[in-house]
Amino acid sequence: MDIVCALRAFLRVAETGSFSTAAIDLKLTQPAVSRQVSALEAHLDVRLLHRSTTSLSLTSEGERMIPMALKVIDAVEALGESTGPAGVASGKVRLSLPAPLGLFIGDRITALLDRHPELSVELLFREQPSDLVGEGIDLEVRLGAVTDPGLICSRIGWTTAFLVAAPAYLERRGTPRALEDLSDHDCLCYKRGADGCAWSFSNGADEVTVRTSPRFVVNNAVAVHRAAMGGAGIAVLSHILAVPDIEAGRLVNLLPDFPPARLPINLAYPSRRNLPFRVRTVIDYLVASMREDPFMSSSQSPTVPRLRVA
């Protein structure tokens, strides 16, 4: 039995909850994956998965096995990287991040993949923090503070957002002239946490929080963007989504002298002593990408372009 292949098969089955899906990802047949997992269970003399005709779940032993299996795979991949071509990453990196940043990375991923032909990147769009170790996620981009003491955290940039609405909405409902006016408008809320419908604004000297009673609440910023484009109301949107439409006149930048407050963009990953080169490569790429975008400058108070109403 190739125990490394068996561990890979087990981890992929545990992650996807399906032998068939794991087989597709691993480019194997479903029976081959099933045999590898069964062989691993026989080798360890323990059942790792509960199987039935309709469901698949981890046993308690299987749950405990995941972090240990990840360490073995990381060590094997690090060994392969150390003996491979210098400066060339290989293997898969699983990166979890909010949808707007996922779009930002997707637009720029070609340069990274061309530089490292043996590297693959799996993006997972998540609005809430993940269980990185339990889900086998290498890196996660989080907005705001990271409080988990079991993770390494580094700030790689800052968000820039805009308060926007479509011209059709403003023609119908009027244009707010002050933050207090938002209470009289239809607000569209991108809810990431328990208090996601409270909007914070800052002019550099003062910070104001506005608690909205939104007409539309969703935990995905892309859906909020589409609703705003359709004229449903006023929204706070990342520059990644808002700037092209503001420049084209499809959205109007509101109250530019008191814009939404910036949040730190943090990169979190499990505390592992030997970080695989493939993961370090993606970290370096993320840091460089953030630095190249003036809207995500790592300085808390950079000179950021502020788009105004035409």
C-alpha positions in Angstrom: 0.0 0.0 0.0 1.2 3.5 -0.9 0.3 5.2 2.4 0.8 8.7 1.0 -1.7 8.0 -1.8 -4.1 6.4 0.7 -3.9 9.5 3.0 -4.5 11.8 0.0 -7.6 9.7 -0.9 -8.9 9.7 2.7 -8.4 13.5 3.0 -10.2 14.2 -0.3 -13.1 11.9 0.6 -13.4 13.5 4.0 -13.4 17.0 2.4 -15.9 16.3 -0.4 -18.1 13.7 1.5 -18.1 11.6 -1.7 -15.9 8.8 -3.1 -17.0 9.7 -6.6 -16.1 13.4 -6.3 -12.8 12.5 -4.6 -12.1 10.1 -7.5 -12.7 12.8 -10.1 -10.4 15.2 -8.2 -7.7 12.6 -7.8 -8.1 11.4 -11.4 -8.8 7.9 -10.2 -11.7 5.5 -10.4 -14.2 5.4 -7.6 -13.4 1.7 -6.7 -9.7 2.7 -6.6 -10.3 5.4 -4.1 -12.5 3.1 -2.0 -9.8 0.5 -2.0 -7.2 3.0 -0.9 -9.3 4.2 2.0 -10.1 0.6 3.0 -6.5 -0.3 2.9 -5.6 2.6 5.1 -8.2 1.6 7.6 -6.9 -2.0 7.6 -3.3 -0.7 8.0 -4.3 1.4 11.0 -6.7 -1.1 12.3 -9.4 1.6 12.8 -12.5 2.7 11.0 -12.2 6.2 9.6 -15.5 6.6 7.8 -19.1 5.7 8.5 -20.5 4.4 5.2 -24.1 3.8 4.1 -26.0 3.7 0.8 -27.1 7.3 1.3 -24.5 9.0 3.4 -20.8 9.2 4.4 -19.4 10.7 7.6 -16.2 10.7 9.6 -15.9 8.6 12.7 -14.3 10.2 15.8 -11.1 8.4 14.8 -11.4 9.9 11.3 -11.8 13.4 12.7 -8.6 13.0 14.8 -6.8 11.6 11.8 -7.3 14.6 9.6 -4.7 17.0 11.2 -2.1 14.2 11.4 -2.7 13.2 7.8 -2.3 16.9 6.7 1.0 17.1 8.5 2.3 13.9 6.7 1.2 15.2 3.3 2.7 18.6 3.9 6.0 17.0 4.9 6.0 14.8 1.8 5.3 17.8 -0.5 7.9 19.9 1.3 10.4 17.2 0.6 9.4 17.1 -3.1 9.7 20.9 -3.3 13.2 20.9 -1.7 14.5 18.4 -4.4 12.7 20.0 -7.3 13.7 23.0 -9.5 14.7 26.0 -7.3 12.0 28.6 -6.9 9.3 26.5 -8.6 6.2 25.6 -6.5 4.2 22.5 -7.0 1.0 20.9 -5.6 -2.3 22.4 -4.6 -3.0 25.4 -2.4 -6.5 25.8 -1.0 -7.3 29.4 -0.4 -10.5 30.7 1.3 -11.6 34.3 0.9 -14.6 36.6 0.5 -16.2 36.7 -3.0 -14.9 40.2 -4.0 -11.3 39.3 -3.2 -11.9 36.0 -5.0 -12.8 37.9 -8.1 -9.7 40.1 -7.7 -7.4 37.1 -7.4 -9.1 35.3 -10.3 -8.4 38.2 -12.6 -4.7 38.1 -11.8 -4.1 34.4 -11.3 -2.6 33.7 -14.7 0.8 35.2 -13.9 1.2 33.0 -10.8 0.2 29.8 -12.6 2.4 30.6 -15.6 5.4 31.1 -13.3 4.7 27.8 -11.5 3.3 25.2 -14.0 3.1 22.5 -11.3 1.1 24.7 -8.9 -2.7 24.6 -8.7 -4.9 26.9 -6.6 -8.4 26.2 -5.4 -10.4 29.2 -4.4 -13.2 28.8 -1.8 -15.6 31.8 -1.5 -16.4 32.1 2.2 -18.0 35.0 4.1 -17.4 33.4 7.5 -14.2 32.1 9.1 -13.4 28.4 8.2 -12.0 25.6 10.3 -8.7 25.6 8.4 -7.2 22.4 9.9 -10.4 20.4 9.9 -11.2 21.4 6.3 -7.7 21.1 4.9 -7.5 24.8 4.0 -4.0 26.2 3.6 -4.8 29.9 3.7 -7.7 32.2 4.5 -8.2 35.9 3.8 -10.3 37.5 6.6 -11.6 41.0 6.9 -11.2 42.6 10.3 -9.4 41.2 13.4 -8.4 37.5 13.7 -8.9 36.3 17.2 -8.1 32.6 16.9 -4.9 32.0 18.9 -4.2 28.8 17.0 -3.6 30.7 13.7 -0.8 32.8 12.4 -2.1 36.1 11.2 -0.6 38.9 9.1 -2.1 42.1 7.7 -1.6 42.3 3.9 -3.8 45.3 3.1 -6.9 47.4 3.8 -10.3 47.4 2.3 -11.7 50.4 0.4 -15.4 50.6 0.0 -17.9 53.0 -1.5 -21.5 54.0 -0.6 -23.3 53.6 -4.0 -26.7 53.5 -5.7 -27.9 53.2 -9.3 -29.0 56.4 -11.0 -32.5 54.9 -11.4 -32.9 54.4 -7.7 -31.7 58.0 -7.0 -34.2 59.4 -9.5 -37.0 57.5 -7.8 -36.0 58.1 -4.2 -33.7 61.1 -4.2 -30.0 61.5 -3.3 -28.9 61.4 0.4 -27.0 64.5 1.4 -25.8 63.3 4.9 -25.4 60.0 6.7 -28.5 60.7 8.7 -30.6 60.6 5.5 -29.8 56.9 5.1 -32.6 56.0 7.5 -35.1 57.2 4.9 -33.7 55.0 2.1 -33.8 51.4 1.1 -30.5 49.9 2.1 -29.0 46.7 0.8 -26.9 44.8 3.4 -23.9 42.5 2.8 -24.0 40.7 6.2 -20.8 39.0 7.2 -21.3 38.8 11.0 -23.7 39.2 13.8 -23.8 43.0 13.4 -23.3 43.1 9.6 -26.0 45.6 9.0 -24.3 48.4 10.9 -22.3 50.6 8.5 -19.2 52.5 9.7 -18.0 55.6 8.0 -14.8 57.7 8.6 -13.5 61.0 7.3 -10.0 60.4 8.8 -10.8 62.3 12.0 -14.3 61.1 13.0 -16.0 57.7 12.7 -19.8 57.3 12.6 -21.8 54.1 12.7 -25.1 54.0 11.0 -27.5 51.2 11.9 -29.6 50.3 8.9 -33.0 48.6 8.6 -32.3 47.0 5.3 -34.8 45.9 2.7 -32.5 43.2 1.4 -29.9 41.2 3.4 -27.6 38.6 1.9 -24.2 37.1 2.9 -22.6 37.5 -0.5 -21.3 40.9 -1.7 -21.8 40.0 -5.4 -25.5 39.5 -4.8 -25.6 42.9 -3.1 -23.8 44.5 -6.1 -26.3 43.0 -8.5 -29.2 44.3 -6.5 -27.7 47.8 -6.4 -27.1 47.7 -10.1 -30.8 46.8 -10.5 -31.9 49.9 -8.6 -33.0 48.1 -5.5 -31.4 50.6 -3.1 -28.1 51.9 -1.5 -25.2 49.6 -0.7 -21.7 49.6 0.7 -19.5 47.8 -1.9 -15.8 47.0 -2.2 -13.9 49.0 -4.7 -13.4 45.7 -6.6 -17.1 45.6 -7.4 -18.0 49.3 -7.4 -15.2 51.3 -9.1 -15.8 50.0 -12.7 -19.5 50.8 -12.5 -18.9 54.2 -10.8 -16.5 55.2 -13.6 -19.0 54.0 -16.3 -21.9 55.9 -14.6 -23.8 52.7 -13.8 -23.5 53.5 -10.0 -23.2 56.8 -8.2 -20.6 57.4 -5.4 -22.5 58.9 -2.5 -21.2 61.1 0.3 -17.6 60.8 -0.9 -16.3 63.1 1.9 -17.4 60.6 4.6 -16.7 57.2 3.0 -17.1 53.7 4.5 -14.4 53.0 7.1 -11.6 50.7 6.1 -11.0 47.3 7.5 -7.7 45.4 7.7 -7.3 42.5 5.3 -5.6 39.7 7.2 -4.1 36.5 6.0 -4.6 33.6 8.4 -3.1 30.1 8.3 -2.5 27.2 10.7 0.6 27.5 12.8 2.9 25.0 11.1 6.6 25.0 11.7 7.5 24.0 8.1 5.3 26.0 5.8 5.3 24.3 2.3 7.0 26.3 -0.4 3.8 26.2 -2.5 1.9 28.0 0.4 4.7 30.6 0.8 4.6 31.2 -2.9 0.9 32.0 -2.8 1.4 34.2 0.3 4.0 36.2 -1.5 1.7 36.5 -4.5 -1.2 37.8 -2.4 1.0 40.4 -0.6 2.4 41.7 -3.9 -1.0 41.8 -5.5 -2.4 43.9 -2.6 0.6 46.3 -2.7 0.0 46.9 -6.4 -3.6 48.1 -5.9 -3.7 51.6 -4.5 -7.1 50.9 -3.0 -5.7 48.2 -0.9 -2.5 49.9 0.2 -1.1 48.4 3.4 -1.0 51.9 5.0 -4.0 52.7 7.1 -4.3 56.2 5.7 -2.9 56.1 2.2 -3.6 58.6 -0.5 -6.5 56.7 -2.1 -8.4 57.9 -5.2 -11.9 59.0 -4.0 -14.4 58.9 -6.8 -17.0 61.7 -6.8 -20.4 62.1 -8.3 -20.0 63.3 -11.8 
